[in-house]
Amino acid sequence: MRIVYFNHNVIGTGTYLRAFRLACQVARHGHDVTVRSSDLAVMGGASREEMAANDVIVAQRWDNHAGLGTWRRLKATCGLVYETDDDLFSVEPVNWQAYSKYSRADVQDASRHSLEVADLVTVSTPHLAEVMSAYNRNVVVLPNSIPASVLDLPAPHGDRPAIGWHGGASHGLDIQIVARPLRQF
């Protein structure tokens, strides 16, 4: 089976957890999997013929009206999977970068339509599955995870403990919650 995964970001947690790791797992089962950026500035886009050559199209946050015609036409020949790990319909202003895009009515409309057309919607949490089930009845939770081998990595040595974090502006409030206790170290 040929599967192409159009990832929303070129780099980032979602790219690693939701695209590359998933693609590796699916490829281990004998499928031909490609991960590409959906950012036209980065990849230059994909032709309709190139996309139609796949059996399944997985698109993370397909949220632009310009691509909806292609998305609808591909449904005739490909399985369509809409993938997201965020509630794009309830972005708070504190998450300024995402809010500037996902608070726009045109982006919400395109996202909603893409969800409705998809054959399957994959999300990261049960709560997000509930939210997305308003737009599509076929929603599956694929939880975020990290490989167990990460726990075997050597810990850095220094005078103070090392604490790592990776995420976008949506996690600003999370960091505020843990900032005070972390300052003790």
C-alpha positions in Angstrom: 0.0 0.0 0.0 1.3 3.5 -0.9 0.7 6.1 1.8 1.8 9.7 1.8 1.7 11.8 5.0 1.5 15.6 4.5 2.8 17.0 7.7 1.9 20.5 8.9 5.3 21.5 10.1 8.8 20.8 8.8 10.2 20.3 12.3 8.7 20.0 15.7 7.2 17.6 18.2 4.2 16.9 15.9 6.5 16.1 13.1 8.4 13.5 15.1 5.6 12.0 17.2 2.8 12.2 14.8 4.5 11.7 11.4 8.0 10.2 11.4 7.4 7.6 14.1 4.0 6.6 12.7 5.5 6.4 9.2 8.3 4.1 10.5 5.8 1.8 12.2 3.6 1.5 9.1 6.6 1.0 6.8 7.7 -1.9 9.1 4.5 -3.7 8.0 5.6 -3.6 4.4 3.9 -0.4 3.2 5.5 2.3 1.1 5.3 5.5 3.2 6.4 9.0 2.4 6.4 12.0 4.8 6.2 15.4 3.1 5.6 18.9 4.3 2.3 20.4 3.3 4.0 23.8 3.3 4.1 24.9 -0.4 7.1 27.2 0.3 9.1 24.3 1.5 8.1 21.4 -0.8 6.6 23.3 -3.7 3.4 21.3 -3.5 2.5 18.0 -5.0 0.7 17.5 -8.3 -2.8 15.9 -8.2 -1.4 13.0 -10.2 1.4 12.5 -7.7 -1.1 12.5 -4.8 -3.6 10.2 -6.6 -0.8 7.6 -7.1 -1.2 6.8 -3.4 -3.7 4.5 -1.7 -4.0 6.7 1.4 -3.4 10.4 2.0 -2.8 11.4 5.6 -3.0 15.2 6.0 -2.2 17.0 9.2 -4.4 20.0 9.6 -5.6 20.3 6.0 -6.9 23.9 6.6 -6.8 25.9 3.4 -9.6 26.5 0.9 -7.1 26.3 -2.0 -6.6 22.6 -1.3 -10.2 21.6 -0.7 -11.0 20.8 -4.3 -8.1 18.4 -4.5 -9.0 16.9 -1.2 -12.6 16.2 -2.4 -11.4 14.8 -5.8 -8.9 12.5 -4.1 -11.7 10.9 -2.1 -12.8 9.1 -5.2 -9.5 7.2 -5.5 -7.7 7.4 -2.1 -8.5 6.9 1.5 -8.3 10.3 3.2 -7.1 10.6 6.8 -7.3 14.0 8.6 -4.7 14.1 11.5 -4.5 16.6 14.3 -3.2 16.7 17.9 -4.8 20.1 18.6 -8.3 21.5 19.0 -8.1 24.0 16.2 -11.5 25.3 16.9 -10.7 26.5 20.5 -7.3 28.1 20.3 -6.7 30.6 23.0 -5.1 34.1 22.3 -2.2 33.2 24.6 -1.1 30.8 21.9 -0.6 33.8 19.7 1.0 32.0 16.7 -1.7 29.4 16.3 -4.5 31.9 17.3 -3.5 34.3 14.5 -4.3 31.5 12.0 -6.9 29.2 13.6 -9.2 32.0 14.9 -9.9 33.0 11.3 -13.4 32.0 10.0 -12.0 30.8 6.6 -9.4 28.5 8.2 -12.0 27.1 10.6 -14.4 26.5 7.7 -11.7 24.8 5.6 -10.6 22.6 8.6 -14.3 21.7 9.3 -14.9 20.7 5.7 -11.7 18.7 5.5 -12.7 16.8 8.6 -16.2 16.1 7.2 -14.8 14.7 3.9 -12.1 12.5 5.5 -12.6 8.8 5.8 -10.8 8.7 9.1 -9.7 11.3 11.7 -6.8 10.5 14.0 -6.2 12.5 17.2 -3.9 12.3 20.2 -6.4 12.3 23.1 -9.9 11.0 24.0 -11.0 14.6 24.7 -9.9 15.7 21.2 -11.7 12.6 19.8 -14.9 13.9 21.4 -14.4 17.4 19.9 -13.6 16.0 16.4 -16.5 13.6 16.4 -18.8 16.5 15.9 -17.4 16.7 12.4 -16.7 13.1 11.6 -18.0 9.8 13.1 -14.9 7.8 12.4 -12.3 9.2 14.9 -9.5 7.1 16.4 -7.1 8.1 19.2 -3.4 7.5 18.4 -1.8 8.7 21.7 1.5 10.6 21.6 4.4 8.5 23.0 8.1 8.3 23.0 10.2 5.2 22.4 11.2 3.4 25.6 14.8 3.6 24.5 14.8 7.3 25.4 14.8 6.2 29.1 18.1 4.5 28.5 19.9 7.6 27.3 22.7 8.8 29.5 21.7 11.6 31.9 23.8 14.7 31.6 26.1 15.4 34.5 26.4 18.8 36.0 25.9 20.9 39.2 22.2 21.2 38.6 19.6 18.8 37.2 18.9 19.2 33.5 15.2 19.4 32.5 14.2 19.5 28.9 11.0 20.6 27.2 9.9 21.0 23.6 6.7 22.5 22.4 5.0 25.5 21.0 3.3 28.6 22.3 0.3 26.4 23.2 2.3 25.1 26.1 3.0 28.5 27.6 0.5 28.1 30.4 1.9 24.6 31.1 5.3 26.1 31.7 3.8 28.7 34.0 2.4 26.0 36.2 5.8 24.2 36.6 8.0 27.3 36.6 7.9 28.1 40.3 8.6 24.5 41.5 11.4 24.2 38.9 13.1 27.3 40.2 13.9 25.4 43.4 16.5 23.5 41.4 
